[in-house]
Amino acid sequence: TGPYCYAGMGLPTKPLGGCREYVAQQTCGVGL
């Protein structure tokens, strides 16, 4: 839900910080 896990290349900078969107969409740019 935020760009806090977006490293710029689609890599989560904080995967344990609550970036479950990345785990679901493989892209931490979408806001579920």
mmCIF file as Biopython writes it, N, C-alpha, C and O atoms, coordinates in Angstrom:
data_model
#
loop_
_atom_site.group_PDB
_atom_site.id
_atom_site.type_symbol
_atom_site.label_atom_id
_atom_site.label_alt_id
_atom_site.label_comp_id
_atom_site.label_asym_id
_atom_site.label_entity_id
_atom_site.label_seq_id
_atom_site.pdbx_PDB_ins_code
_atom_site.Cartn_x
_atom_site.Cartn_y
_atom_site.Cartn_z
_atom_site.occupancy
_atom_site.B_iso_or_equiv
_atom_site.auth_seq_id
_atom_site.auth_asym_id
_atom_site.pdbx_PDB_model_num
ATOM 1   N N  . THR A ? 1  ? 0.831  -1.215  0.000  1.0 0.0 1  A 1 
ATOM 2   C CA . THR A ? 1  ? 0.000  0.000   0.000  1.0 0.0 1  A 1 
ATOM 3   C C  . THR A ? 1  ? 0.856  1.252   0.000  1.0 0.0 1  A 1 
ATOM 4   O O  . THR A ? 1  ? 0.337  2.363   0.105  1.0 0.0 1  A 1 
ATOM 5   N N  . GLY A ? 2  ? 2.172  1.077   -0.118 1.0 0.0 2  A 1 
ATOM 6   C CA . GLY A ? 2  ? 3.042  2.249   -0.123 1.0 0.0 2  A 1 
ATOM 7   C C  . GLY A ? 2  ? 4.359  1.952   -0.806 1.0 0.0 2  A 1 
ATOM 8   O O  . GLY A ? 2  ? 4.720  0.787   -0.975 1.0 0.0 2  A 1 
ATOM 9   N N  . PRO A ? 3  ? 5.080  2.986   -1.200 1.0 0.0 3  A 1 
ATOM 10  C CA . PRO A ? 3  ? 6.354  2.855   -1.908 1.0 0.0 3  A 1 
ATOM 11  C C  . PRO A ? 3  ? 7.510  2.563   -0.959 1.0 0.0 3  A 1 
ATOM 12  O O  . PRO A ? 3  ? 8.678  2.686   -1.330 1.0 0.0 3  A 1 
ATOM 13  N N  . TYR A ? 4  ? 7.171  2.174   0.269  1.0 0.0 4  A 1 
ATOM 14  C CA . TYR A ? 4  ? 8.215  1.936   1.262  1.0 0.0 4  A 1 
ATOM 15  C C  . TYR A ? 4  ? 8.951  0.640   0.975  1.0 0.0 4  A 1 
ATOM 16  O O  . TYR A ? 4  ? 10.069 0.429   1.443  1.0 0.0 4  A 1 
ATOM 17  N N  . CYS A ? 5  ? 8.302  -0.237  0.187  1.0 0.0 5  A 1 
ATOM 18  C CA . CYS A ? 5  ? 8.924  -1.523  -0.092 1.0 0.0 5  A 1 
ATOM 19  C C  . CYS A ? 5  ? 9.382  -1.573  -1.537 1.0 0.0 5  A 1 
ATOM 20  O O  . CYS A ? 5  ? 9.743  -2.631  -2.054 1.0 0.0 5  A 1 
ATOM 21  N N  . TYR A ? 6  ? 9.361  -0.410  -2.186 1.0 0.0 6  A 1 
ATOM 22  C CA . TYR A ? 6  ? 9.757  -0.369  -3.592 1.0 0.0 6  A 1 
ATOM 23  C C  . TYR A ? 6  ? 11.200 0.092   -3.703 1.0 0.0 6  A 1 
ATOM 24  O O  . TYR A ? 6  ? 11.526 1.243   -3.413 1.0 0.0 6  A 1 
ATOM 25  N N  . ALA A ? 7  ? 12.050 -0.822  -4.125 1.0 0.0 7  A 1 
ATOM 26  C CA . ALA A ? 7  ? 13.475 -0.491  -4.211 1.0 0.0 7  A 1 
ATOM 27  C C  . ALA A ? 7  ? 13.797 0.199   -5.528 1.0 0.0 7  A 1 
ATOM 28  O O  . ALA A ? 7  ? 14.919 0.666   -5.727 1.0 0.0 7  A 1 
ATOM 29  N N  . GLY A ? 8  ? 12.818 0.265   -6.433 1.0 0.0 8  A 1 
ATOM 30  C CA . GLY A ? 8  ? 13.047 0.908   -7.720 1.0 0.0 8  A 1 
ATOM 31  C C  . GLY A ? 8  ? 13.116 -0.127  -8.823 1.0 0.0 8  A 1 
ATOM 32  O O  . GLY A ? 8  ? 12.832 0.169   -9.984 1.0 0.0 8  A 1 
ATOM 33  N N  . MET A ? 9  ? 13.492 -1.339  -8.460 1.0 0.0 9  A 1 
ATOM 34  C CA . MET A ? 9  ? 13.596 -2.396  -9.454 1.0 0.0 9  A 1 
ATOM 35  C C  . MET A ? 9  ? 12.540 -3.461  -9.205 1.0 0.0 9  A 1 
ATOM 36  O O  . MET A ? 9  ? 12.587 -4.545  -9.787 1.0 0.0 9  A 1 
ATOM 37  N N  . GLY A ? 10 ? 11.602 -3.148  -8.349 1.0 0.0 10 A 1 
ATOM 38  C CA . GLY A ? 10 ? 10.552 -4.106  -8.047 1.0 0.0 10 A 1 
ATOM 39  C C  . GLY A ? 10 ? 10.944 -5.010  -6.894 1.0 0.0 10 A 1 
ATOM 40  O O  . GLY A ? 10 ? 10.261 -5.987  -6.590 1.0 0.0 10 A 1 
ATOM 41  N N  . LEU A ? 11 ? 12.065 -4.666  -6.253 1.0 0.0 11 A 1 
ATOM 42  C CA . LEU A ? 11 ? 12.523 -5.471  -5.128 1.0 0.0 11 A 1 
ATOM 43  C C  . LEU A ? 11 ? 12.099 -4.818  -3.820 1.0 0.0 11 A 1 
ATOM 44  O O  . LEU A ? 11 ? 12.257 -3.610  -3.641 1.0 0.0 11 A 1 
ATOM 45  N N  . PRO A ? 12 ? 11.566 -5.611  -2.918 1.0 0.0 12 A 1 
ATOM 46  C CA . PRO A ? 12 ? 11.101 -5.092  -1.630 1.0 0.0 12 A 1 
ATOM 47  C C  . PRO A ? 12 ? 12.262 -4.785  -0.689 1.0 0.0 12 A 1 
ATOM 48  O O  . PRO A ? 12 ? 13.089 -5.653  -0.412 1.0 0.0 12 A 1 
ATOM 49  N N  . THR A ? 13 ? 12.320 -3.561  -0.205 1.0 0.0 13 A 1 
ATOM 50  C CA . THR A ? 13 ? 13.386 -3.186  0.709  1.0 0.0 13 A 1 
ATOM 51  C C  . THR A ? 13 ? 13.032 -3.648  2.115  1.0 0.0 13 A 1 
ATOM 52  O O  . THR A ? 13 ? 13.903 -3.882  2.953  1.0 0.0 13 A 1 
ATOM 53  N N  . LYS A ? 14 ? 11.717 -3.774  2.351  1.0 0.0 14 A 1 
ATOM 54  C CA . LYS A ? 14 ? 11.272 -4.219  3.675  1.0 0.0 14 A 1 
ATOM 55  C C  . LYS A ? 14 ? 10.223 -5.307  3.515  1.0 0.0 14 A 1 
ATOM 56  O O  . LYS A ? 14 ? 9.038  -5.060  3.738  1.0 0.0 14 A 1 
ATOM 57  N N  . PRO A ? 15 ? 10.636 -6.496  3.135  1.0 0.0 15 A 1 
ATOM 58  C CA . PRO A ? 15 ? 9.709  -7.606  2.918  1.0 0.0 15 A 1 
ATOM 59  C C  . PRO A ? 15 ? 9.056  -8.051  4.223  1.0 0.0 15 A 1 
ATOM 60  O O  . PRO A ? 15 ? 7.955  -8.601  4.226  1.0 0.0 15 A 1 
ATOM 61  N N  . LEU A ? 16 ? 9.748  -7.807  5.319  1.0 0.0 16 A 1 
ATOM 62  C CA . LEU A ? 16 ? 9.214  -8.196  6.619  1.0 0.0 16 A 1 
ATOM 63  C C  . LEU A ? 16 ? 8.538  -7.014  7.287  1.0 0.0 16 A 1 
ATOM 64  O O  . LEU A ? 16 ? 8.119  -7.084  8.442  1.0 0.0 16 A 1 
ATOM 65  N N  . GLY A ? 17 ? 8.440  -5.922  6.532  1.0 0.0 17 A 1 
ATOM 66  C CA . GLY A ? 17 ? 7.853  -4.720  7.098  1.0 0.0 17 A 1 
ATOM 67  C C  . GLY A ? 17 ? 6.367  -4.633  6.795  1.0 0.0 17 A 1 
ATOM 68  O O  . GLY A ? 17 ? 5.700  -3.686  7.209  1.0 0.0 17 A 1 
ATOM 69  N N  . GLY A ? 18 ? 5.853  -5.607  6.081  1.0 0.0 18 A 1 
ATOM 70  C CA . GLY A ? 18 ? 4.427  -5.608  5.790  1.0 0.0 18 A 1 
ATOM 71  C C  . GLY A ? 18 ? 4.176  -5.494  4.302  1.0 0.0 18 A 1 
ATOM 72  O O  . GLY A ? 18 ? 3.105  -5.060  3.878  1.0 0.0 18 A 1 
ATOM 73  N N  . CYS A ? 19 ? 5.153  -5.881  3.514  1.0 0.0 19 A 1 
ATOM 74  C CA . CYS A ? 19 ? 4.994  -5.783  2.066  1.0 0.0 19 A 1 
ATOM 75  C C  . CYS A ? 19 ? 4.424  -7.079  1.511  1.0 0.0 19 A 1 
ATOM 76  O O  . CYS A ? 19 ? 5.070  -7.764  0.718  1.0 0.0 19 A 1 
ATOM 77  N N  . ARG A ? 20 ? 3.222  -7.406  1.930  1.0 0.0 20 A 1 
ATOM 78  C CA . ARG A ? 20 ? 2.611  -8.654  1.475  1.0 0.0 20 A 1 
ATOM 79  C C  . ARG A ? 20 ? 2.094  -8.508  0.056  1.0 0.0 20 A 1 
ATOM 80  O O  . ARG A ? 20 ? 1.775  -9.502  -0.597 1.0 0.0 20 A 1 
ATOM 81  N N  . GLU A ? 21 ? 2.008  -7.277  -0.423 1.0 0.0 21 A 1 
ATOM 82  C CA . GLU A ? 21 ? 1.574  -7.044  -1.799 1.0 0.0 21 A 1 
ATOM 83  C C  . GLU A ? 21 ? 2.595  -7.618  -2.764 1.0 0.0 21 A 1 
ATOM 84  O O  . GLU A ? 21 ? 2.247  -8.102  -3.840 1.0 0.0 21 A 1 
ATOM 85  N N  . TYR A ? 22 ? 3.857  -7.558  -2.367 1.0 0.0 22 A 1 
ATOM 86  C CA . TYR A ? 22 ? 4.939  -8.055  -3.209 1.0 0.0 22 A 1 
ATOM 87  C C  . TYR A ? 22 ? 4.880  -9.572  -3.290 1.0 0.0 22 A 1 
ATOM 88  O O  . TYR A ? 22 ? 5.213  -10.164 -4.317 1.0 0.0 22 A 1 
ATOM 89  N N  . VAL A ? 23 ? 4.465  -10.177 -2.225 1.0 0.0 23 A 1 
ATOM 90  C CA . VAL A ? 23 ? 4.371  -11.633 -2.166 1.0 0.0 23 A 1 
ATOM 91  C C  . VAL A ? 23 ? 3.193  -12.108 -3.006 1.0 0.0 23 A 1 
ATOM 92  O O  . VAL A ? 23 ? 3.200  -13.216 -3.542 1.0 0.0 23 A 1 
ATOM 93  N N  . ALA A ? 24 ? 2.190  -11.256 -3.110 1.0 0.0 24 A 1 
ATOM 94  C CA . ALA A ? 24 ? 0.981  -11.639 -3.829 1.0 0.0 24 A 1 
ATOM 95  C C  . ALA A ? 24 ? 1.070  -11.254 -5.299 1.0 0.0 24 A 1 
ATOM 96  O O  . ALA A ? 24 ? 0.671  -12.023 -6.174 1.0 0.0 24 A 1 
ATOM 97  N N  . GLN A ? 25 ? 1.593  -10.067 -5.567 1.0 0.0 25 A 1 
ATOM 98  C CA . GLN A ? 25 ? 1.612  -9.565  -6.934 1.0 0.0 25 A 1 
ATOM 99  C C  . GLN A ? 25 ? 3.007  -9.604  -7.541 1.0 0.0 25 A 1 
ATOM 100 O O  . GLN A ? 25 ? 3.187  -9.319  -8.725 1.0 0.0 25 A 1 
ATOM 101 N N  . GLN A ? 26 ? 4.003  -9.963  -6.714 1.0 0.0 26 A 1 
ATOM 102 C CA . GLN A ? 26 ? 5.387  -9.984  -7.169 1.0 0.0 26 A 1 
ATOM 103 C C  . GLN A ? 26 ? 5.839  -8.582  -7.565 1.0 0.0 26 A 1 
ATOM 104 O O  . GLN A ? 26 ? 6.914  -8.403  -8.138 1.0 0.0 26 A 1 
ATOM 105 N N  . THR A ? 27 ? 5.020  -7.607  -7.256 1.0 0.0 27 A 1 
ATOM 106 C CA . THR A ? 27 ? 5.356  -6.229  -7.603 1.0 0.0 27 A 1 
ATOM 107 C C  . THR A ? 27 ? 4.879  -5.301  -6.501 1.0 0.0 27 A 1 
ATOM 108 O O  . THR A ? 27 ? 3.678  -5.099  -6.324 1.0 0.0 27 A 1 
ATOM 109 N N  . CYS A ? 28 ? 5.805  -4.749  -5.775 1.0 0.0 28 A 1 
ATOM 110 C CA . CYS A ? 28 ? 5.421  -3.912  -4.654 1.0 0.0 28 A 1 
ATOM 111 C C  . CYS A ? 28 ? 5.110  -2.498  -5.116 1.0 0.0 28 A 1 
ATOM 112 O O  . CYS A ? 28 ? 5.551  -1.527  -4.500 1.0 0.0 28 A 1 
ATOM 113 N N  . GLY A ? 29 ? 4.364  -2.382  -6.183 1.0 0.0 29 A 1 
ATOM 114 C CA . GLY A ? 29 ? 4.000  -1.068  -6.689 1.0 0.0 29 A 1 
ATOM 115 C C  . GLY A ? 29 ? 2.491  -0.937  -6.693 1.0 0.0 29 A 1 
ATOM 116 O O  . GLY A ? 29 ? 1.953  0.168   -6.762 1.0 0.0 29 A 1 
ATOM 117 N N  . VAL A ? 30 ? 1.811  -2.070  -6.618 1.0 0.0 30 A 1 
ATOM 118 C CA . VAL A ? 30 ? 0.356  -2.068  -6.626 1.0 0.0 30 A 1 
ATOM 119 C C  . VAL A ? 30 ? -0.173 -1.911  -5.213 1.0 0.0 30 A 1 
ATOM 120 O O  . VAL A ? 30 ? 0.435  -2.391  -4.257 1.0 0.0 30 A 1 
ATOM 121 N N  . GLY A ? 31 ? -1.287 -1.249  -5.086 1.0 0.0 31 A 1 
ATOM 122 C CA . GLY A ? 31 ? -1.876 -1.058  -3.767 1.0 0.0 31 A 1 
ATOM 123 C C  . GLY A ? 31 ? -3.123 -1.905  -3.628 1.0 0.0 31 A 1 
ATOM 124 O O  . GLY A ? 31 ? -4.168 -1.558  -4.178 1.0 0.0 31 A 1 
ATOM 125 N N  . LEU A ? 32 ? -3.032 -3.007  -2.904 1.0 0.0 32 A 1 
ATOM 126 C CA . LEU A ? 32 ? -4.184 -3.889  -2.722 1.0 0.0 32 A 1 
ATOM 127 C C  . LEU A ? 32 ? -5.121 -3.294  -1.681 1.0 0.0 32 A 1 
ATOM 128 O O  . LEU A ? 32 ? -6.159 -3.881  -1.376 1.0 0.0 32 A 1 
#
